[in-house]
Amino acid sequence: MDYELTEVSDVDALQAAVRRGIRGSDPPDVDARDWQPLGMAVRARDGTLLGGLYGATMWGCLMIDGLWVAEELRGRGLGRRLMLAAEATAAKRGCRGAWLGTFDFQSRGFYERLGYTVFAELADFPAGHTHYHLRKSFASVAGRD
């Protein structure tokens, strides 16, 4: 087989194609079709984005890829509200828990206050810092607001 390896500028199209290939390789006992994107936004009345969360649900788990709140609005509970809304949506989709990643210079304490616990860490990524992987079981938060 003749081939060449190239850098790609349209990463979105490549990502979609790679995801299809990965799903096609999943074993038959895994439901590869239950992946659903999830997004929550906080907007001003004029439509300006003030914060948001994005990720997906798959195989009974919420996977949070990003959470951001505009700096001038931090400390007002918007991040918490975004997280709880995403978790509620995930629970309605049948998810039993969640996982995410954050860095030592980001929001580890914020996530821990929401019931997440560290299950892995990658030291020196980036140099001099640590990347943390956190998880949460939704069973432990029954009856929350």
N, C-alpha and C positions, 0 to 999 in steps of 0.2 A: 504494500500500500504506500502510495506517495502522499506526503503531507508536508505542511509547513506550520510553524508555530509563530503567531503574530500577536502583538499587543492590540487590544480592541478599544476603540473610542466610544462605541455605543454599548456601554456596560449594561444598561437596562434590558436590551434585547438579548444580550448574551446571558444575563442572569435568568431570564425567563426560559431560554432554551436549556440551560444547565439544570434548572429546577425540573423541567419535564424529563430530562434524561435520568436524573436522580430518582424521581418518582417511578419511572419505568423500571428501575432496578430494584425497587423495594421487594422484599419477600411477599409471597401471596397472603400470609396471615396478617399483614399490616395494611390497614386501610389508608392508602396514600391520597385518597380524595377528600379527606376531612380538613385539609389545610384551608383556613379562611383568614384573610387579612383582618386586622382590627385597628381602628383609628379613632381617637377622641381629640376634639379641638376646643379651645377656649378662644372666643372671638369678642372683640369690642362690637358695639352696636353698628359701627360703620364697616364691619367685616374684617378689620385688622386682626391678624393672628397674634394672640397673646401667649399662647402655650399649646402644647399638644403632646400626644402619646401615640406611638405606632408600634405595631408588632403583628402577631398572628396567633391563632389557636390551632393546635394540631395534636392528635393522639392524647387528648385529655389534659393538655397543658397550655397555659398562656405563656407565650414567649414575647417578652417586651424588648424591643430593639432600641427604642429611644423615647426619652421624656425630656421636655423642655418647658420652662415658664420664663417669660420675660423678666429680666433682672428687677425692674421696678415693681413687679407684682409678687416677688418671692416672699415667703413668710406669711402669706394670707390664706393658706390652705388650698390653693389651686392645684398644686402637685398631688396632694392627698386626694382631692376630689377626682382628678384624672385617673389616679391609680385605682381608687375604689370603683369608679365607673367601668374601667376596663376589666377589673376582676369580676364585677357583677355580670357584665356581658359574657365573659369567659365561662362563668359558672352556669349561665343559661345555656351555653353551648355544650355543657357537660364536662367542663374542665374540673379537675381535682386539685390543681395547683398551678404555680407559675415559676418561671425562672427568668433571670436577667443578669446583665453584667454592668459593673460600674468601676470606676477608678478611685484610688485613695484621695484624689483631688476633686472628686465629684460628690456623690450623694449616698455613700454607704450608710451613714447614720440615719438618713431620711428613710431608706428602705428598711433598715432594721427596726425603726420605730413603727413601721407598718406590718411587722411580723415576719420579715424576711430574715433568713440566716445564711451565713457564708458557708458554702460547701466546697469551694476550691478557690485558690488564688494563684496568680501568675506573677511572680516577683520580677522586678526590673523591666516592666513593660508599661510605659516607656522607661528608659533608663532612669533609675532612682525612684521609680514609683511602682505601684502594685495594681493589678487588675483583679477584681473580685467577681466571683460568680455566686449569686444568691438564689435561694428558692423559698417557696412558701406553700404550705398545704392549706387549701381552702377549708378543710374540715376543722381546722383550728380556729376559724373565725366565724363560726355559725352564730347568727343572731346579731351581728354587728350592724351599725347604722348605715 
